[in-house]
């Protein structure tokens, strides 16, 4: 079993504020992917929030990684330690 860290995010700002932050969000996600820390990410179908799943050695590291999310200023975030039973999680180097 593997533990990863899932961050759920809920929009509290406006859709316009979200759209303004998309370029910075994509840069942040790309940097996490290049570092081998990003497992998955995506938004809810209704665009009210989303999920980011990170690989980290500890909860503290996961929180530090997530501090860079440009959406943190226009939403609320909850951290969930997730024990993955079934998945095809491949770490990139």
N, C-alpha and C positions, 0 to 999 in steps of 0.2 A: 504494500500500500504506500502511496506517495502523498505527501502533504503539500498543498499549494495554498496560496492566499487569494481569496476572491474579494474584490471590492465592488460593492453595489453602489451606484451613484444615482441620486435623484435630483432633477433640475428644480431649482428654486428661483432662478433668474428667468429672463425672457428668451424666446426662441432666437431673437436677433443677437443677444449676448452669446448664446451658444454658437451660432453660425460664425460670429466674429472670432471665436476661439478655435475653430476647426483646424486651420493651418498649424497652429501651435500644438494642438492635440495630436495631429498626425506626426509632427516632428518628435514629440515626446514618446509616442508609441513606437516609432521607428527606432529611436535610440534604445528603448527597452528590448526590442526584438534583436537588434544587433548585439546587445550585451547578453543575449540568451536568457533574459528574464521574463519575457512575455509569452504566455501560453495561449491566451485567447482574449479577445475583446469584441465588444459590439454594443449596440444600443437596443433598447426596447422598441418594439414595432411602432409604438405610439410616440416615440421620441421624447419621452418624459424622463429618461435615465438610461442606465446601461450597466455593463459588467466588465471588469478587467480582472483577468486571472494571471497572477505572477508567481514565478519560482523565486524563492528566497530561502536563505539558511535559517531565518528566524522571523518572528513577528516584527521585531524592531527594524530589521532590514527591509521587510515588505512595506512598513509604514514610511521609511525614508524614501524608498523608490516611488511610492505613491504621492509623496509631497510635491513632486514635479508635475502633477496633473493640472493643466491649465483650467480645467473645469471645476476644480475645488472651490474657486471663488464665486461660482454661480450655482452651487448645489451642495447637497449633503452626502456624506460618504459613510458607509458601514463596512467594517472589515470582518471577513468570515474565514476562519481556518478550515480548509476543506480537505478531508481525507478522500482521495480519489480511489475508487474501487475499479472502475472500468473507464478506460480512455486510451487514446493513442497519443499520449503526450511525448513528443520527441524534443529533446533539448537541442538547440542549434548552437554551434560554436563560432 
